Amino acid sequence: MKPQNGSSALAETTPDQEQKGQETAYRVLARKYRPSTFKELLGQDAMVQTLTNAFAANRIAQAYMLTGVRGVGKTTTARLIARALNYVEEGKDSQPTTDFSALGVHCQAIMESRHVDVIEMDAASKTGIDDVREIIESVRYKPVSAPYKVYIIDEVHMLSKQAFNALLKTLEEPPEHVKFVFATTEIRKVPVTVLSRCQRFDLRRFDTSLLVEHFGNIAKLENVAVEDEALQLIARAAEGSARDGLSLLDQAIAYGGDEVKTVDVQNMLGLVDRGRVVDLFEAVMKGDIAKTLEEVREQYNYGADPHTMLNDFAGFVHWVTRIKVLPASANDTSFSEVERTRGKAFAEKLTMPVLTRAWQMALKGLAEVGTSPDAIMATEMVFIRLAYATDLPGPSDLVEKLKDRPAGTTINAGNNTQGQRTVAGNASGGGNVVSITTPQTNPEMAPAVDRNLAVKAQSNVESASDRPKPPQQTFATFKDVVDLVGKMRDIKLKTLLETKVRPIRVSQGKIEIALEPDASQGLAGELSRKMEAWTGERWMVLIAREGGSDPLQKQREDARDTIFKQARQHPIVQSVFEAFPGAEIIDVSDLTPEIGPVADDET
């Protein structure tokens, strides 16, 4: 919302006051510099271009939906649309336009919300169907003086379901002299049936650099000197809202007078010098816990809020990470020179795992500080963990250190080896992968690692097991029978066959089994009936009193125990146990590729 130039008096005084020579009451900056033309709207070029072309071609919709966060100009835009629809120059015919080169007959009253044909309604206070009925009854009457009767409904999402439904018919086919303009911050709460009847415009959140420039121009018009860094702090605190930023600028001018300095804004907002945030970040990344605690306590004594302190730290972590991923970000003028210069240096030195781990821990710390009875105490503990974790190696670093290391030697896992670790090593020549976890004092010292820690064998050959197989027609083993049961999605029967049946032999049309003592005797009959239904052949299931192999589930467990035993005997795994006493194997995966016949064109 750009400051007004020649037309600024439009929003500051009324004709009656000018005639009487009365001094106008003070108006806050957010109202004083509210845009009065489409050219003065900030950052909404796409919407302005669309409306300009539509009005020029006389393709005017019956309803408009304006959505966006607070302070981006929804209500102001709604009034500008009403003014554009009812623009009439003195002595000329009415012609809807977005070009307000001269003050129209109805412009003053519309911008001051006192025109009889532009009805503004707050849906937050008038949510019921009775309020909508009043609109429905009044739309049939033509406007009193303006070309169009315009209904501006703010926070339209607050209307009740019955109210929305009552409005649908009128909204779809209103009289030619009626237009609707809706504004909302919660577009998802507006029914789709309403949205489909409106032209929707999403008003963008303002960039920090754009707000800095805008606030600087307004400060000049107010004859107030504001330091550049102070404007940056205000723009950041505004979070993309021009109204919020102008309210803060108003407060800063009241606080600092004709000269607003950075320290004034910091004191007003409870912030600390951005250079101190960078100093704290440097101490944490160096792992200097004493310097970190000293810096935290000094900022707290200076007046910094603990939650804000940690939030600023997380913001700088994001800034450094962004520079590392996108180096051009270092030229963003919305950040101070200190942040740009030192942030670029940190991005060159720090690795991505260190930055992402710091980000995750800072976010978790913000939640802790918010719920802690002593905020500064919780903040100090968060920064201690952050500083402690900076020099801890990741899982890949540990694996590299374990490779080719003779059994019986120790491993340096960083300055703090008692923290949690999750490592992986090649447990056998056959390609088994072992996942090992150690006792821990702090679960967030290392990032979470998926149980499948190894990359599959580097082979581009498609294994035979990966190819889709045709339906199986022959059954040579009991596992073939169980597999068919699984394909037919009979989970209950499959579980019983795996746990309660001791297989003996299987041939086409005949299955010989023995049952566990607690198995149901009707299991054989059920298997026979379902096999006949699935295969179209008759199956005979014979039950022996004794004998048979272990159930399939027991066989798998025994095989798993054997693999774990072999993994524990591997030299790398033994070295892990020696380096991390109390470690346990949590999983072993066989990654040996099964090479089957491949086509000539497969590689």
N, C-alpha and C positions, 0 to 999 in steps of 0.2 A: 504494500500500500504506500505509494509514493507520496511525499509531501506535496501539498497543493501549492500552486504558484499564483496565477492571477485569480483563480477561483477559490482561493482559500477562505475568503470572507463568506463564501456560501454556507460553510458549516460552522461559522463562528458567531454570526449575528443575524438577527431577523430584521426585516424592513421596519417593523414597529420600533425596535430598539434603536435603529439608526436614526429614525425620524425624531425620536425623543432625546437622542444623545445619551442614552443610558449606557453605563459601563457594563459590559457583559460579565457574568460570573466566570470564574476560572473553569476551564474544561480540560480534562485529562488529555494527555497526548494521543491516546488511542482514539478518542473521539474527535479531537481537533484536527488530526491529520488523516481522517478517514477519506478514502478516495471518493471523488465526486464524478469521475469519468472513467470509462473503460481503459483509457491510456494510462491512468494512474494505478491500475491494479498491478501488483507485484507477482511475477512468476507464474501467471496463468495465461500465457500467450496462446496456447492451443484453444482454450475455451473462448477467448476474446475473438480469435480468428474465425471460429465456427459461428459464433453469434453474429459477427459483422457480415459474413457472407450470407447467412440465412436471412437477416433483416434486409440486406440489399436485394436479394432475390424474392423477397416477400414469402419465404418458406418458414413461417413462424409456427412453432409447435403450440399445442394447447396447454402443455404442462412441462415444467422443468424441474429436475431433481438435482440439487446441489449437495455434495457430500464431501467431507474432509474433517481433519482434526480441528480442535479449537483454534480460533484466532487466525484462520487463513482467508477470511473474507466472505463467508457464505451469506450472511445477512446483508452485508454491503452489496454483494453481487446481485442478490435478489432485488434490492431497491434500484440498482442500476438497470436491471432488466425492466422493472416497472416504469422507470423513467424513460427508457428507450421505446417502450410500447406506446407511451402517452406523450411523446415529444411533439410539441406544437409550438412553432415560432409565432410571435405576435403578427397577426394579420395574414397568416398563411394557413394552408390546409395541413391537417395532421399527416405525418409520414413517419412510421416507425424507423428509427435509425440508431446506430451506436455512436454517431458523431455529434457530440454536444458542443459544437463550435460557439454557439450562442445560448444564453440562458432561455429555456423554454417557458411557456406559460405555467406549466404544472411542476417544473423541476424543483423549485424551492420547497414547495409543500411536500413533495414526495420524499426528498432527501431528509426532511425534518420529521417524517412519519406522521403527518397531519392532513394528508389528502383524503378526501371523503371516498374516492373511488379506488384507493389502494388500501386494502384491509389487511393489517398484520395481526396474526393470531399466534399465540404461544401454545403449542400443543401440550406442553408440560403441565399447564394449568387448566386446559380445556381438552380433556381426553375422551369425553363421552360421546355417545351417539346423538344426544340432544344438541351439542355444540355443532356437530356436522349437519344436523337437520336445519339449523339456522342458515348455514351456508347454502344448502340445497334450495331452501325457500327463497333466498335473496338473489340467486344467480339469474333468475328469470327477469329481474328488473334491470333496465339499461343503466349505464353509468350516468351520474349527475352532470359532470362537466367534461371529463376526459374521454378519449376514444375508447379505452378499455377499462373494464373493472378487473383489477388484479388482486388475487388472494395470495398473500405470503404466509405460509404456515411454517413456523420455526420448530425444530425438534419434532418433526412429523412422526418419527418412530414411536413417540409416546402415545399416539392415538390407540384406542382399544381396537380389538378385532372387529367388533360390531361397527365401530365408526369407520374403519377402512372399507368394510363391505358396503356400507351405506353410500360411501363416496364414489364407488367404482363407476356406476352408470353415468353420473354427472361428469366424472373425470374423463371418461372415454368420449362422450359426445356433449361437451358443454356448449352453451350458446356462443355465437360468433364474437360477442363482446366480452367474453370472460376468459381470463387466463389464470393458471395456477403456477406458483413458484414454491417448491418445497425445499427445506434445508434440514440436514440431519448429520449427526456425528456417528450414528449407528446404522449404517446402510443395511446391514444384514438383518435388522429387525423390521425392515419395511417389507411387506408382502410382495411377492413376485408379480402378482396381479396389478399392483400399483406401479411398480417399476416399469412394467411393460407398456404402460400408458404415458410414460414421461421420457423426455430427453434427459439423459443423465450426464452430469459433469462432475468429475472427481478433481477437486481443488487440491493442488500439490502442497506438501509441506515445504516451507521456505528453507533454502540452503543457508548455512551459517554465514558464508561470505556475502550473500545478498542482504541478509539482515544487518550485518556490520556496516555495509555501505548505506543502507536505508537509515539506520539509527544515526550514523554520522551526519547525513544530510539534515535530519530533523534537529540534531544538536546545533548545527550551524544556524538554522532558522530561529532557534530559541536563544541564540547568542551565548551558548554554553560551550566551553572547551572540555572535551572528553578525550582522555588518552586512548590510543588505539587498542591496547591490551584490555582496557576496561570495557570497550565496546565488544571485544571478542568474548569476554566473560559473560556479559549480558546476553549476547546472541546465543551462546551455548546454553545458558540457563533457560532461555526461551523455548528450546527444543522445537524449533521450526514454527513457532507461533508468533506472528507479528504483534498481536495484542498483548501477549504475555511479556514480550520484550519491551514494548513501549511502556507498560506498567512498571517494569523494573527500571527503565531509564528515567521515568518520572520520579521514582523513589530515589534513584542515585543523585538526581539533580537536587532534590530536597535535602539529601544527606550532605552532598559536597558543595552545593552552591554553584557559582558560575564556573568553577573548575572541578571536574570530576576526575579523580585519579584512580589508578588501579587498586591501590590499597583501600580506597573508600568502598569500591565495589566488593572487594574481598571481605572487608569487615561486615558489609551489609548482607552478603550472601553466606557468610560463614565459611569462606573458601580460604585456601592458602596460596601463596605464590606458586605459579606453575613451575618455576625453577626448583622449588622445594620438592614438588612431586617428582621431578626428574632425579633429584638427589636421592630421594627415598628409593626410587626404582633402581638406581645404580648400586646403592648399598645392598639391596636385596639380591640383585643379580650377581654380586661379588660374593654372596654368602656371608657377609659381615654382619652377624646378628647383633653385636654390640652397637655398631653404628646405626643399624636399622631401628633398634629400640630407642636409641637416643633421638633420632630424627622424628619418630612417631610421637614421643613424649613432648618434644619441643613444639611440634605442630599443634598438639592437643592443648598445651599451655598457652599457645598463641591464640587459641579460640576455634581451632578447626574441629568440626564435627567428626567423630570417629567413622561413622558410616560414609560421610562424604569423602573422607580421607581415603578409605579403601575403594570407593567408587572411582575417585580420580586415578588411583593406581591402576585399576582395571582398565580405565579409559586409555591410559598411556600404554599399557600392554597391547591393547587393540591397535593403537596408533603405530607402534613399532612393528607389529605383525603386518599391518597393512602396507607399510613402507617396504617390508621385506618381500611381500608378494607383488606389490605394485609400486616400484621405485618412484614413479612420477608423483605419487601422493605426497612426497616430501616437499613439493612446491606449493602446497595448499596454504594460502595466505591467511586462512581463518585460524591457523595455529601460530603461536608466537615464534620468534626467531630461535629461541632456546629450544623449544620443542622440535622444530624442524631440523636444526643442526645436530643436536644430540640424539634425537630419534633416529636419524639416518645412520649415525655412528653405531648405535646399539643394534640396528637391523643388520649391519654388516658383520657384527661379532657374534650375536646370539643365534642359536640354531632354532629351527621351527619346533622341535619337541620341547625345548625349554620354555618357549613362549606360550605354546598351547597348554602346557602343564600349569604355568603360572596363571593363565586365564581361567582354567577350570578351578583351581584352588581359590582364586580371588572371588569367583562367583559363589562358590560354596561358603567362603568366609563371609560374604555379604549377608547370606541367610542366617549364619550363626550370630553375627553382630546384631541383626534385627531382632533376634529372640533372646539375646543375653541380658541378664539383669544389670550387668556392668559392661557397657559398650566398649570402653577403652581397654579393659582387660581382655575382652574377646578379640579386639583388633590387634593387640600386641601378640596374642597367641597365633593369630592368622599369619602375621608377618614373620613370626619365628618359623613357622612351618614353611613359608615361602622361601625364606633365606636358607633354611636347612635343606630344602629339596633341590636347589639350583645345581649343585654339583653331583647329584646322584646319577649314575649311569642308567640308561634304559635297558630293556631286555636284549636288544640286538647287540649293545656294547658288551654285556655280560657273556653272551654266546661267543663273541669274537675272542674275548679273553680266555674262555675255556677251551677253545680249539687248540689242538696240538700241545696242551699243557700236560706235563707228566703228572701221573696220579700221586697224591701225597703232598703236593705243594699248595700253598694258599693263594688266594686271589684278592686283589685290592678292588673292592667295589665302590671306591670313592671314599671321602672323608667320613661318611656315616654309613657303615656297612650293616648296622643293626636294623635298618628299615626293611620294609616289605620288598620282596623281589619275586618276579615270575619269569622263569627262564625256560629256554628250550634247547635241546641238544639232540644230535643224531644218535639214537640209542643203539643202533645195530647196523651192521653192514647191509642188512636187507631193506633199510629205509624206514624203520620205525621211528616215530617222533615222540619224545617224552616231554610232558608238561609238568613242571615241578613248582610247588609253592612253598615259601618259607614262613616261619612265624614272623609277625609284624607288630610294630608298635603304633604305626600310623597308616591306615588303609589308603590314604590319598597321596602317599609319597611317590608312587609310580602309577602311570596311567593304566586303566583296565586293559587287560590283554585277552583276546579271544582264546578259547581253549584249543582251537586248531591253529597252532602258532607257526607251522612250517609251510613253505610254499611247495606245492606239488611238484613231483619230478619233472624236470624240463624235457618233456617229450611231446611233440606235436602229433604223435600217432594216436589215433582214436582207438581206445581199448574195446575189446569185444563186448565187455559188460556194459559199455555206454550206449551201444546200439540197441534200438528197439528190437525185441525178439518176437517171432510169431507165437501164437498160442501153443503151449506145450501139449503134445499128443501122447507122449510116452512118459511113464513114471518108473524110474529106476531106484530111487531112494525115498525114504520117508520125508526128507526135506522137500522133495518135489511136490509131494501131496500137501504139505503145510504151505508151501509157496502158492499153490493154487487156491487154497482156502483164504490166504491173505489177499490175493488178487480179487477174489469175490467179495471182499470187505466183510467177512464174517469174523469179526475181531474176537468175539467170545469163544468160538470154536477153535480159532487159531491159538489163543492163549491156553486153552485146555490141552490141545495136542502138544504144545511145547513144554508144558510143565507136568502133565499127569500121564503121559504115554511114554513107554519104553519101546522104541521101534525094534523089530526083529528083521523082517525082510519085506520087500515090496516088489511085486511083478504086475504086469498088466492085468487089471481086473481083480487083483488079490492083494490084501494087506494083512500082515501078521504083526500083532503088537502084544505087549503086556502092559497092564495098568498098575499105577501106583496104588497103595492101599486106600487112599482117600478119594480115588477117582470114581465117578459115577459109572455104573454098569451099562447105562443107556448110551454112553458115548460112542460105542462101536456102531450101534444101530443108526444113530444120527449121522455119523461119518459116512456110512454106507449109502443112506438115502441121498445125501447132498452130493456125493461124488457121482452118483448115477444121474442126478438132475443136471449137474454141471457138464459132464462129459458125454452124456447120452449112452453110456455103457453101464452094464451091471457090474457092481463091485461087491466082493465078499470080504468082510472084515473078520478075521479070526483072532480070538483072544487066548493067549497062553497063560498058564498059571504062574510061570516064572521065566527068568531069562530076559533077554533083550538088552540093548544099550541104554545108557543113561538118557534121560529126557533131553531134548535139544537145548533147552535153557541151561541145564546143568553142564552140557558139553561146551556151550559158549563161555560160561563162567570159568570152567577149568582152563580153556584155551587162553582166556584173558589173564588168569593167574600166572600161567606159564610165560606169557609175554612180559608181564610185570617183573617176574623173577629174572628173566634174561636182561631186561632193561637195567635192573639194579646192579647187575654185574658188569655193565659197560663202564670203561674207564672214565669217560666224560661225566656220566651220571654220578659215579663215585666221587669225582672231584667236586661236583656240586654239593654233595652231601657233606664233604669235608669243609668246604668254604662256608656253607650255610647249615650248621647243625640244626636238626629238627625238621629239615625239609622233607616233603612227601611227594611221591609221584601221584598226580591226579588223573593223568590220562596217557594212553599210548595209542598212536594211530599208525596203521600200516599204510605207507604211501608208495609202496613198490608198484610201479605200473604193470598192469596185466597186458602184455603185448600179444594180440591175437592176429589172425589173418586180416590184412588190409587190402583195399583195392589199389590198382596201379596208380590212380591219380591222387591217392592220399599220401600225405607226408608226415 
